[in-house]
Amino acid sequence: MQDIGREGDYQISLASETEILSTAELLRAYGFKFGWHNVTLRRDREPSDLYIGELSTDQRIKEESTRPALQAILRLAFRKFEIPTDGGVIDVGSGPSGEMGHHLLPVENRKVIHSDLSGPANQQNREKHPGTRIETASMLDLLSLGLPPQTILSGLSSFTVMGQNMARGFDQFAQMLRPPAEGEAPGHIVHLQLDQPGIGAVEMELLQQGRGPGIEVERLHVGHRPEKNVRIEGRVISIMEILRQCFERIVRKHPSLEMVYNDWIVAEKKPGGGMFMQSGLYLNTGLDFDYVSGLLTIAKRAA
């Protein structure tokens, strides 16, 4: 891993997928056994409108316990990659808590516009944060909001709900960003993926790569959530890595976007502990590892 500096109590490092062990691999080392089952890739999946209920207690605990580390990651990333903060900010897929816009982004809250497709989620966000501008809109139709060009478009584990429409969504994002101009830095996309992505986005990328029609998927339940890996030609790949490849392909192909960073980033209070898990944040809550890793994707508007 490459250390890039300290932010508060945390050492921040850049890492590659090969340096990040999945939770399944970690637990396998302790004797746990998991099975494989075959799934068929489908081309006809469409994203659905999601009803998001009240945040569960464990979700609140997870957000609060990981917040200092995620704040450290984003503050240092904004400095290292020179992300502008002088203009408008839209947080898409902000959910019922608005965690990214209200707590994690190193920008003034008054600059941030929240957007989510779920009416119930937006209502909860309004109740928790009176005075915040919160719009109900799809990531696939952000231009309908009629906003001026933004300097930051952000998301926290939210982009994957676009599924097979990911490229269309990134095209909307590109059109929302401030283009480069003399004396002004271009707008940036900043996305931090912590949760396992939905299978729709993974299917889309595997089909784009010519995989299928069947792949083997490994499932392991850690607490209430599944850990997923796919096995391709004898190699095990986490679905988070497949999502990273998806983001890379879409941004590289888009004529108005330029990739700045698209890889793992790690925050830890005790560097050198030797536990580099892709989903460390889930174990932080109960075991106090003081370690968080996520997939950080940063792209900027090109000419």
C-alpha positions, 0 to 999 in steps of 0.5 A, spaced: 500 500 500 502 507 498 501 511 504 499 518 502 498 522 509 495 523 515 488 526 517 487 527 524 488 520 528 488 516 521 493 514 516 490 514 509 493 509 504 492 507 497 491 500 495 490 495 489 484 490 489 490 484 490 492 488 497 484 487 500 482 481 502 475 480 502 471 478 509 470 471 506 477 470 505 479 472 512 474 468 515 476 462 511 483 462 514 479 461 521 476 455 518 469 457 515 467 454 509 462 456 504 459 454 498 458 456 490 452 456 486 451 457 479 447 463 477 445 465 470 446 473 467 440 476 465 440 482 460 433 484 462 434 487 469 431 494 470 432 498 476 426 499 481 424 505 485 426 503 492 422 504 498 427 506 504 424 505 511 427 508 517 434 507 518 435 501 523 439 501 529 445 497 526 445 502 520 445 508 525 451 505 529 455 503 523 454 510 520 456 513 527 462 508 528 465 509 521 464 517 520 471 519 523 475 514 518 470 516 512 471 524 514 479 523 514 479 519 507 475 524 504 478 530 507 485 528 505 482 525 498 480 532 496 486 535 498 491 530 494 486 530 488 485 538 488 477 537 488 474 544 488 469 546 493 468 553 491 461 552 487 455 548 487 454 540 490 449 535 489 449 529 493 445 524 489 442 518 492 442 521 499 438 517 502 434 518 509 440 520 513 444 524 508 450 522 511 455 524 505 452 531 504 451 532 511 457 529 515 462 526 510 464 531 504 469 537 506 464 542 504 459 547 507 452 544 508 449 550 505 452 548 498 449 541 498 443 539 494 440 532 496 437 528 491 434 521 492 428 518 488 425 515 494 420 520 497 420 517 504 427 517 504 427 524 502 422 526 508 426 523 513 432 527 511 428 533 511 425 532 518 433 530 520 435 536 517 430 542 516 432 547 511 436 543 507 434 543 499 432 536 498 429 534 491 426 528 489 429 525 482 432 519 479 440 519 477 437 518 470 434 524 470 438 529 474 438 534 468 430 535 469 432 539 476 434 545 472 441 546 476 447 550 474 453 547 473 456 543 479 463 543 482 461 536 486 457 531 484 457 525 490 454 519 492 455 514 498 454 507 495 449 509 491 451 509 484 450 501 483 442 502 484 442 504 476 444 497 474 444 496 467 443 504 466 450 506 469 452 509 463 446 513 462 447 515 469 454 517 468 452 521 462 447 525 466 453 526 471 457 529 466 452 534 463 451 536 471 458 538 472 462 545 471 466 544 464 473 547 465 474 554 464 480 559 465 481 561 472 476 555 474 477 548 476 472 543 472 467 539 476 468 532 479 464 526 481 466 523 488 463 516 489 465 512 495 463 505 495 462 501 502 457 496 501 457 490 496 453 493 490 447 490 487 447 484 482 444 488 477 451 492 476 455 486 476 451 482 471 452 488 466 459 489 467 460 481 466 456 481 460 460 487 457 466 483 458 463 477 454 462 473 460 456 468 461 451 465 461 452 462 467 457 464 473 459 461 480 457 466 485 460 465 492 455 467 498 457 468 505 452 471 510 456 476 515 451 478 520 445 480 516 448 481 509 451 477 504 459 477 501 459 475 494 465 473 490 465 470 483 469 465 480 471 466 473 476 461 469 478 459 476 480 465 479 476 468 485 474 476 484 470 480 489 464 483 486 466 490 488 472 489 484 467 488 478 464 494 480 471 498 480 472 495 473 465 498 471 466 505 473 473 504 469 470 502 463 464 507 463 468 513 465 474 512 460 469 511 454 465 518 456 468 523 451 467 529 457 469 525 463 477 524 465 478 518 471 482 521 476 482 515 481 479 509 481 481 504 487 481 502 494 483 507 499 484 505 507 484 509 513 486 506 520 488 508 526 494 503 527 497 502 521 501 495 519 495 491 523 495 486 517 488 486 516 486 489 509 479 487 508 474 490 503 469 490 508 472 492 514 467 497 516 462 492 518 466 489 523 468 495 526 461 496 529 462 490 534 470 489 534 473 496 534 478 495 529 479 502 527 479 500 520 475 502 514 476 501 507 472 502 501 472 503 493 474 511 491 472 513 484 474 520 482 472 523 475 472 530 473 469 534 467 473 534 461 473 539 455 
